[in-house]
């Protein structure tokens, strides 16, 4: 019998994802499907749990004409014509919630998610902006956004959740930390994470070694931890690190983790340590980089160690601010306003050598 307590690192039992419109059976009554996304991270994973006469679906992809056509293909194919009776959403981001309202309208499906995720999703879908708000402009200035990118964004229509999310009706069933739910013939412990998204739902099976992790735990990338104009003084990195430390206490070597992106994997204890250590390493590099005063936009190199292009600039900027806010609120760096409104961040005297 294999020793499941011995660290083995990360293994990926399925080297390739299911083809578009098809499904891979991960375990009895549990299907893995993949939907396309129009961005650098070009896919999202969804999971279908067999309830006998119907399905529970975990996450849904964005709403678009292509997505509707693919869902029609999925419903007739892998889901065998059975209705979707329940939609569970791990968190409020459009690539996970976009088709939820469509499935609810189509089948009368119930919606299950955490309270904060539901409030965020419904608010942001309803909040359509034609021009950037003054708060957004002030935030971009404070981060030292590249002037050309700033000017382009200033005169452009912002992205709205409603662009890729079907309207969410009123009414949902709240998922709480520590409760147990039944889905797909299994009992699942609900454990909430934070940092990437508030009250992010993860599901841990009591009947076998399965974890549905959404974006809280991914095999080969760390999810974006960002600060936005809605709460410019936020410290989501503290929430992220606390969540990782807490969830690591439940991790086992034999857990098969089903994430919102990339491939299913085992080796969860190792991955949790990586996720924590990667950010601590980034904070140390950033602190050393701040021996001289710099804006958030001047902090990409130590954080990402790769070229940031126009397509990833926005995500890089909000993540840089998140790391700076964390160091600032920990008393490890200072900040002062530049004449143009940008914050200049600098390491404390005793910390500059990092």
C-alpha positions as CSV (number, residue, x, y, z in Angstrom):
1,X,0.0,0.0,0.0
2,X,1.4,3.4,-1.0
3,X,2.4,5.7,1.9
4,X,0.3,8.8,1.4
5,X,2.1,10.8,4.1
6,X,5.3,10.9,2.1
7,X,5.7,14.2,0.2
8,X,5.7,13.5,-3.6
9,X,5.5,17.0,-5.1
10,X,2.9,18.0,-7.6
11,X,1.6,15.3,-10.0
12,X,-1.0,15.8,-12.7
13,X,-2.9,12.5,-13.4
14,X,-4.6,14.0,-16.5
15,X,-2.0,15.5,-18.8
16,X,-4.6,17.0,-21.2
17,X,-7.9,18.7,-20.6
18,X,-11.2,17.6,-22.1
19,X,-11.9,18.8,-25.6
20,X,-14.3,21.7,-26.1
21,X,-17.9,20.5,-25.5
22,X,-16.7,17.1,-24.1
23,X,-16.1,15.9,-20.6
24,X,-13.6,13.8,-18.6
25,X,-14.9,11.7,-15.8
26,X,-12.7,12.4,-12.8
27,X,-14.5,10.1,-10.4
28,X,-17.9,8.4,-10.4
29,X,-20.6,11.0,-10.9
30,X,-18.1,13.9,-11.3
31,X,-17.3,15.4,-14.8
32,X,-14.6,17.9,-15.7
33,X,-15.4,20.3,-18.6
34,X,-13.5,23.2,-20.0
35,X,-14.8,26.4,-21.5
36,X,-12.8,29.0,-23.5
37,X,-12.0,32.6,-22.3
38,X,-11.0,35.5,-24.6
39,X,-7.9,36.4,-22.7
40,X,-4.3,35.2,-22.0
41,X,-5.6,32.7,-19.5
42,X,-7.8,31.2,-22.2
43,X,-10.0,28.7,-20.3
44,X,-12.0,28.0,-17.2
45,X,-12.7,24.6,-15.7
46,X,-16.2,23.7,-14.6
47,X,-17.4,20.6,-12.9
48,X,-20.7,18.7,-13.1
49,X,-21.9,16.5,-10.2
50,X,-24.5,13.8,-11.0
51,X,-27.6,14.1,-8.9
52,X,-29.5,11.2,-10.6
53,X,-32.3,13.0,-12.4
54,X,-30.3,16.3,-12.7
55,X,-26.9,17.9,-12.3
56,X,-25.2,20.3,-9.9
57,X,-22.8,22.5,-11.9
58,X,-19.8,24.2,-10.2
59,X,-18.9,27.5,-12.0
60,X,-20.1,28.3,-15.4
61,X,-17.8,30.3,-17.7
62,X,-18.5,33.8,-19.2
63,X,-21.7,34.6,-21.0
64,X,-21.3,35.1,-24.8
65,X,-22.9,33.7,-28.0
66,X,-20.1,31.2,-28.2
67,X,-20.6,30.1,-24.6
68,X,-24.4,29.6,-25.1
69,X,-23.7,27.4,-28.1
70,X,-21.2,25.4,-26.1
71,X,-23.5,25.0,-23.2
72,X,-26.2,23.7,-25.5
73,X,-23.7,21.2,-26.8
74,X,-22.7,20.2,-23.3
75,X,-26.3,19.8,-22.1
76,X,-27.1,17.6,-25.0
77,X,-23.8,15.7,-24.9
78,X,-21.9,15.0,-21.7
79,X,-24.9,16.0,-19.5
80,X,-27.1,13.6,-21.4
81,X,-30.1,15.9,-21.7
82,X,-30.7,16.1,-17.9
83,X,-31.5,19.5,-16.4
84,X,-29.2,21.5,-14.2
85,X,-31.0,21.7,-10.8
86,X,-28.3,23.7,-8.9
87,X,-25.4,26.0,-9.7
88,X,-22.6,26.4,-7.1
89,X,-20.3,29.3,-7.7
90,X,-16.9,29.4,-6.0
91,X,-16.5,33.2,-6.3
92,X,-17.8,36.3,-8.0
93,X,-15.5,36.7,-11.0
94,X,-17.1,36.8,-14.5
95,X,-15.3,33.7,-15.8
96,X,-17.0,31.7,-13.0
97,X,-20.5,33.4,-12.8
98,X,-21.1,34.5,-16.3
99,X,-23.6,31.8,-17.4
100,X,-25.2,31.2,-13.9
101,X,-28.2,33.4,-14.6
102,X,-28.7,31.7,-18.0
103,X,-28.8,28.3,-16.3
104,X,-31.1,29.5,-13.6
105,X,-33.5,31.0,-16.2
106,X,-33.3,27.9,-18.4
107,X,-33.9,25.3,-15.7
108,X,-35.1,27.1,-12.6
109,X,-31.8,26.0,-11.0
110,X,-31.0,27.0,-7.5
111,X,-28.0,29.2,-6.9
112,X,-25.6,28.4,-4.0
113,X,-22.7,30.6,-3.1
114,X,-21.2,32.7,-0.2
115,X,-23.0,35.8,0.8
116,X,-20.2,38.2,-0.1
117,X,-19.7,36.5,-3.5
118,X,-23.4,36.9,-4.3
119,X,-23.5,40.5,-3.2
120,X,-20.4,41.4,-5.2
121,X,-21.6,39.5,-8.3
122,X,-25.1,41.0,-8.4
123,X,-23.8,44.5,-7.6
124,X,-21.1,44.5,-10.3
125,X,-23.4,43.0,-13.0
126,X,-25.9,45.8,-12.3
127,X,-23.3,48.6,-12.1
128,X,-22.7,49.5,-15.8
129,X,-20.3,52.4,-16.3
130,X,-19.8,54.1,-19.7
131,X,-16.7,56.1,-18.6
132,X,-14.2,55.6,-15.8
133,X,-15.1,57.1,-12.4
134,X,-13.1,59.8,-10.8
135,X,-12.2,57.3,-8.1
136,X,-10.7,55.0,-10.8
137,X,-8.7,57.8,-12.3
138,X,-7.4,58.8,-8.9
139,X,-6.4,55.3,-8.2
140,X,-4.5,54.9,-11.4
141,X,-2.7,58.1,-10.8
142,X,-1.8,57.1,-7.3
143,X,-0.3,53.8,-8.7
144,X,1.8,55.7,-11.2
145,X,0.1,54.2,-14.2
146,X,2.0,54.6,-17.5
147,X,0.8,57.9,-19.0
148,X,-0.1,56.4,-22.4
149,X,-2.1,53.6,-20.8
150,X,-3.7,56.1,-18.5
151,X,-4.8,58.3,-21.4
152,X,-6.2,55.4,-23.3
153,X,-8.2,54.2,-20.3
154,X,-9.4,57.7,-19.5
155,X,-11.2,58.1,-22.7
156,X,-12.3,54.4,-23.2
157,X,-15.4,52.6,-21.9
158,X,-14.4,50.4,-18.9
159,X,-15.0,46.7,-18.9
160,X,-18.2,45.9,-17.1
161,X,-19.2,42.6,-15.6
162,X,-22.5,42.9,-17.6
163,X,-20.4,42.6,-20.8
164,X,-19.8,38.9,-20.1
165,X,-22.3,38.0,-17.4
166,X,-26.0,37.0,-17.8
167,X,-28.2,38.9,-15.2
168,X,-28.4,37.3,-11.8
169,X,-31.9,37.1,-10.4
170,X,-32.7,37.8,-6.8
171,X,-32.5,34.8,-4.5
172,X,-29.7,32.4,-3.6
173,X,-28.8,29.9,-0.9
174,X,-25.9,31.0,1.3
175,X,-22.8,28.8,1.7
176,X,-21.1,29.2,5.1
177,X,-17.7,28.3,6.5
178,X,-17.8,24.9,8.2
179,X,-21.1,23.6,6.9
180,X,-21.5,20.3,5.1
181,X,-23.4,20.0,1.8
182,X,-24.5,17.0,-0.2
183,X,-23.7,17.0,-3.9
184,X,-22.9,14.2,-6.4
185,X,-23.5,11.5,-3.9
186,X,-20.8,12.9,-1.6
187,X,-20.7,15.1,1.6
188,X,-18.5,18.2,1.2
189,X,-17.1,20.4,3.8
190,X,-17.4,24.1,2.9
191,X,-14.2,26.0,3.6
192,X,-13.9,29.7,2.6
193,X,-10.8,31.4,1.4
194,X,-10.0,35.1,0.8
195,X,-7.5,37.3,-1.0
196,X,-8.2,36.5,-4.6
197,X,-11.9,37.0,-4.0
198,X,-13.8,37.5,-0.7
199,X,-15.5,34.4,0.8
200,X,-14.2,32.2,-2.0
201,X,-15.9,28.7,-1.6
202,X,-13.8,25.5,-1.6
203,X,-15.4,22.1,-1.3
204,X,-13.6,19.2,0.4
205,X,-15.2,15.7,0.0
206,X,-15.6,13.6,3.1
207,X,-16.2,10.4,1.0
208,X,-13.1,10.5,-1.2
209,X,-9.9,12.6,-1.7
210,X,-11.5,15.3,-3.8
211,X,-11.1,19.1,-3.4
212,X,-13.0,21.5,-5.7
213,X,-10.8,24.6,-5.2
214,X,-11.9,27.2,-7.8
215,X,-9.2,29.8,-8.1
216,X,-8.1,29.6,-4.4
217,X,-5.7,26.8,-5.2
218,X,-4.3,26.2,-8.7
219,X,-1.5,23.9,-9.7
220,X,1.0,26.1,-11.7
221,X,-0.1,29.7,-11.2
222,X,-0.9,31.9,-8.3
223,X,-4.2,33.7,-8.7
224,X,-4.2,37.4,-9.0
225,X,-4.2,39.2,-5.6
226,X,-5.3,42.8,-6.4
227,X,-6.3,46.1,-4.9
228,X,-8.9,48.1,-6.9
229,X,-10.4,51.6,-6.8
230,X,-13.4,50.2,-4.7
231,X,-11.1,49.8,-1.7
232,X,-7.6,51.4,-2.4
233,X,-6.3,50.8,1.1
234,X,-7.2,47.1,1.2
235,X,-4.7,44.4,2.2
236,X,-5.9,41.3,0.3
237,X,-2.5,39.7,0.6
238,X,-2.9,39.4,4.3
239,X,-6.2,37.7,3.7
240,X,-4.6,35.4,1.1
241,X,-1.7,34.3,3.4
242,X,-4.1,33.6,6.3
243,X,-6.3,31.5,4.0
244,X,-3.4,29.5,2.7
245,X,-2.1,28.8,6.2
246,X,-5.5,27.7,7.4
247,X,-6.4,25.6,4.3
248,X,-2.9,24.0,4.4
249,X,-4.0,22.4,7.7
250,X,-6.5,20.2,5.8
251,X,-4.2,19.3,2.9
252,X,-3.3,15.6,2.3
253,X,-0.9,14.1,-0.2
254,X,-3.7,12.0,-1.8
255,X,-6.0,14.9,-2.3
256,X,-7.0,15.4,-6.0
257,X,-7.5,19.1,-6.4
258,X,-9.9,20.3,-9.1
259,X,-9.1,24.0,-9.8
260,X,-10.8,26.7,-11.8
261,X,-7.9,26.8,-14.3
262,X,-5.0,24.5,-15.4
263,X,-5.0,20.7,-14.6
264,X,-6.2,18.6,-11.7
265,X,-3.3,17.7,-9.4
266,X,-2.1,15.9,-6.3
267,X,0.6,17.0,-3.9
268,X,-1.6,19.6,-2.1
269,X,0.6,20.1,1.0
270,X,3.6,21.0,-1.3
271,X,1.5,23.3,-3.4
272,X,0.1,25.2,-0.3
273,X,3.7,25.8,0.9
274,X,4.7,27.0,-2.5
275,X,1.8,29.5,-2.7
276,X,2.8,30.9,0.7
277,X,6.5,31.0,0.1
278,X,6.2,32.5,-3.4
279,X,4.5,35.6,-1.9
280,X,6.9,35.9,1.0
281,X,9.8,35.8,-1.6
282,X,8.1,38.5,-3.7
283,X,7.7,40.7,-0.6
284,X,11.4,40.3,0.2
285,X,12.5,41.2,-3.3
286,X,10.1,44.2,-3.4
287,X,11.4,45.5,-0.1
288,X,14.9,45.4,-1.4
289,X,13.8,47.1,-4.6
290,X,12.4,50.0,-2.5
291,X,15.8,51.1,-1.3
292,X,15.0,54.0,-3.6
293,X,11.5,55.5,-3.8
294,X,9.3,54.0,-6.5
295,X,5.7,54.0,-7.7
296,X,3.7,50.8,-7.9
297,X,4.1,50.8,-11.7
298,X,7.9,50.7,-11.1
299,X,7.7,47.6,-9.0
300,X,6.9,45.0,-11.7
301,X,10.4,43.6,-12.1
302,X,10.9,42.2,-8.6
303,X,7.4,40.9,-8.3
304,X,6.9,39.1,-11.6
305,X,10.4,38.6,-13.0
306,X,9.0,38.7,-16.6
307,X,8.0,41.3,-19.1
308,X,4.6,42.8,-18.5
309,X,2.8,43.8,-21.7
310,X,-0.4,45.8,-22.3
311,X,-2.6,42.8,-21.9
312,X,-1.3,42.0,-18.4
313,X,-0.5,45.5,-17.3
314,X,-3.8,46.1,-15.4
315,X,-3.5,42.8,-13.4
316,X,0.2,43.5,-12.7
317,X,-0.6,47.0,-11.4
318,X,-3.3,45.9,-8.9
319,X,-1.1,43.1,-7.7
320,X,1.8,45.5,-7.2
321,X,-0.4,47.8,-5.1
322,X,-1.5,44.8,-3.0
323,X,2.0,43.9,-2.1
324,X,2.9,47.5,-1.4
325,X,-0.2,47.9,0.8
326,X,0.8,44.8,2.7
327,X,4.3,46.0,3.4
328,X,3.0,49.5,4.3
329,X,0.4,48.2,6.8
330,X,3.0,46.0,8.3
331,X,5.2,49.1,9.0
332,X,8.0,47.9,6.7
333,X,7.8,50.7,4.1
334,X,6.7,54.3,4.0
335,X,4.9,56.3,1.3
336,X,4.7,60.0,0.2
337,X,2.7,61.8,-2.5
338,X,4.4,62.9,-5.6
339,X,3.3,66.2,-7.2
340,X,1.3,64.3,-9.8
341,X,-0.6,62.3,-7.2
342,X,1.4,59.1,-7.4
343,X,2.5,57.4,-4.2
344,X,6.2,56.9,-3.8
345,X,7.0,53.9,-1.7
346,X,10.3,53.4,0.1
347,X,11.7,50.8,2.5
348,X,12.3,51.8,6.1
349,X,16.0,52.5,6.9
350,X,16.5,49.3,8.7
351,X,14.9,47.2,6.0
352,X,16.6,48.6,2.8
353,X,19.1,45.8,2.5
354,X,16.3,43.3,2.5
